[in-house]
Each structure stands twice: as structure tokens, then as C-alpha cells.
Amino acid sequence: MVGVAVVGVVVAIAASLLHDGLSSRATPSKLEAVIARNAHRLAIPSDARSTQNPVVASEEDLRAARLHFADHCATCHDNDGSGQTLYGKGLYPHPPDLRLPETQNLTDGELFWIIENGVRFTGMPAFASAGDHNGHGGALDSWKLVHFIRHLPHLTAAERVEMERYNPKGPDERAEEQEENNFLNGVTPKAKPESQNQHPR
């Protein structure tokens, strides 16, 4: 009977995980979300959970973290932490909304550990600085990011506008931005060589 029950549980979990095949467009089931949340809590070492943030939040550090987030994190998490981006919505599981209690209720140590070590089986990579896990050197950037994540529910419109200037851009966006700057600064675009304007017959 116990064996049958175990097999039944395994089948139920497998059915839950594969309810939409292996598509990353699927929405995780409630069972899968509960399992992932508890597994995630167990995966973070207890000493990491209780680690205190060595960085005292300042306006300068918050701005540095905000621009760092815009350049490195917003592609998946969006500038406001909602995760509503092209890449974020295409990941499975989707990035969490960093403004909600599921993230905000984590300790500073837990947030730091996730930034430094990533989350296995998701799109969250590890950003640990080589050979440094004690809050020194490059890891200070991660501690600053912890302060910024705490600030996300209170992000202002002006802060979002500033962040947009630091979001990664593709070649077409950069070219369009350069054309706008040239126009605003009165720079006349260079004419293309005659050979580039001719079309093959």
C-alpha cells in the first residue's frame, strides 16, 4: 500500500510539472510553486540566512545599485522589478515580482545569497565575485542591490526614467539614439558613398 501511495505521489508530481509538456510558456501549477518555494528555502544555508548587510544604505549607494540593476538585471526583472519583460515572460518559472512579500519577506542574507549564487533550474545566474563570499570587494555591489530590492516597492517615476537610459540596447536602438542626438545637436548626417546608394540590377 505504501509503495502504491508513493508511486501515486510521484505520478501526481510529474503530471503537475509536465502539465504543458516542457514548454517554458506554461504557468507553474500551485503544487509546483509550493514545492519550489520550500525547496528554495531549504537550499539557502542557515548561516547565509542570518548574515547582516554590511552596507549602510545611502543615496549614493542606492543610485549606484539602481543603475547597476538597470544595466544587469532589468532585462529579465524589468526596471520596476515586476518581471514583465520579453525575456522575463519567456522564462520558466517566470521571475518573481520583486516588490511582493514573497521576495520582500526574505532576509538580507537570503537576497544576497540568491544574487551571488543564483537559483538552479531557473534563469537566475550566479553573480558571485571570484573567491569572495564574505561581503568584501565586488560582493559589496550585491549588498547594495539588496538595498535597492528593498526600495523597489517605492520606486519613483523619475528613478524609472533614469534607469531606462542605462538599460541594454541593441544596434538598431543605438543607431536611432545616435540619429536623435545628431539632430538635436545640429549635426548633419554624412552622405553615404555613391556605391552604397546604388542597387544591383
N, C-alpha and C positions, 0 to 999 in steps of 0.2 A: 504493500500500500504506500509506504514511504517513497519507494522508488518511482511509483506511478505519479505520486504528487510532485516529486522533484522534476520528473520529465514534463509534467503539465506546466509547471512554473517556467521551465526553460523554453518550452514552446510558446508560452504566452509572452515572454520577454522578447523572443526572436520575432514573433508576429508584430509586436509593438515597434521594435526597431526597424523592421523591414516593411512597415505598412504601406509605403510608397516606393518599394524597391530600394535602390541605392541612390535615388535622386537627392541632390542637395537642395532641391526646391521644396522638399517636404517640410511640414511643420512638426517639430518633435511632439510626440504624444505626452500626456500628463505623466504616465508611468516612466517614460524615458527621462523627462525633466526631473522627476523626483530622484531617480537613480543617479543621474549625472550630478545633481546638486549635492547629494550625500557623498558620492564618490569624490567629488571635488573637495569637500570639507575634510574628508579623511586623508586626502593626498597632500595637504599642506602640513608640514611638520609643526608640532605644537610650539616649539621654540620660535619658529618664524611667526606664528600667530600672535605671540605676545611681544614681539620686537617693537620698540618705540621708534617713532620717526625722529631722526637726529636733526632734521632741518626745521628751523623755526620759520613759519610762513611769513614772507614779506611781499610787498607789491612787486618788487624787482624779480624775486624768485617765481612768483605766480605768473608774471608776464612771460618769463623765460620758459616756464613749463607749458604755458598756453600756446606759444609759438612752436615749441617742440612737438606738442600734441598735434597741432595743425599740419606740421610737416611729416610726422612719422605715424600718427595714429588715426587721423581723421578719414583716411581713405576707406577704412572699414567701419570706424566708430562714429563718423560724422563730427563736425565741429562741436555740436551740442551734446555728443555722447549718446545719441539716440540709436545709432547703428543703421539708420535709414539711408544707406548709400548703395550704389550699384554693386560694389564688392560685398558689402555687409549683408545685403539681402540675398546674395548668391552663395553665402557660406552656410554650412550645416554642421553644427547648430548655428543659428544667427548670433551675431554678437549681442550681448545683453545691453539693455538700455542702462547706461552707467548712472543715470540720475535716480533710478528706482531703488527701493530698500534692499533688494537682493544684492546690490553692489555696495550701496552706501552703508549698510549694516556690517560689512566686513571690517575687520580691524585694519589699521595702517600697515601692520606687518603682513597681513594676508594680501592686501593690494600690492605691496612691494614685491612679495614673493611671486605673485602672478605675473607682474611686469617683467621681473628678472628671469623667471623660469618658464613662462608660457603655460599653455594648457594643452595637454596631449589630446589627440583626436579632435581638435578644433583648428581654426585658422589662426589662433593666437600664438605667435612665435615667442621665443625666449630672447630677452634683450640684455641679459646679464653681461656686465663688463668682464673681460677675461681675468680670471684669477682673483676677483674681488666680489665678495658676497656680504660684506660687513658694513655697508653704508659709507665706504670711503671712495674718493676719486670719482670715476664715472658713474658709480651707483647713486651718487647724490642726485643725478638727473632723474632717476626713478623715484627717489623720495620726494622730489619736487613735483613730479607727476601725480603722486598720491595726494598732495595738497590740491592740485588742480582738479583731480577727480572729485574731491570733496566740494569744490567750488561749482561744478557743472550745473547743479540744480539752480544756481543763482547767476548763470552766465548772462551778461547783458548783450543787447543788440550791437553796441559799439565794439565789444570784445569779439563778437562773431564776425563783424565786418573786417576787423584787423586780421583775424585768423584766416579769412578767405584769401588774403594776399600771400599767405605762406603755404597754402595747400599746393601739393604737387600738380604740375601742369604738363600736358602733352605738347608735342611740337607745334600742332595747329593753334593751340591756345596761346603758346608763347609768341608765335608769329603774329597772331591777331593783336595781342597786347602790345607788341613792338610797333605795329602799324598805328595803333591808337596813340601811343606815346609820341611817335614821329609826327602825327597830325597835330597833336596838342602843342608840340614844341616847334611847329612850323618847319619841320624837316621834309624836304621834297624827296619822295622815293626815287631811287636810282632806276633809270630805264633799263629794261632787260636788253641784252645783246640781240642784235637783229636775228642771229641764228636761232635763239630761243623762242622768238615770236613767230617763226615760220613753221607751218605744219607740213608734215610729209605728205606728198601727193600719192 
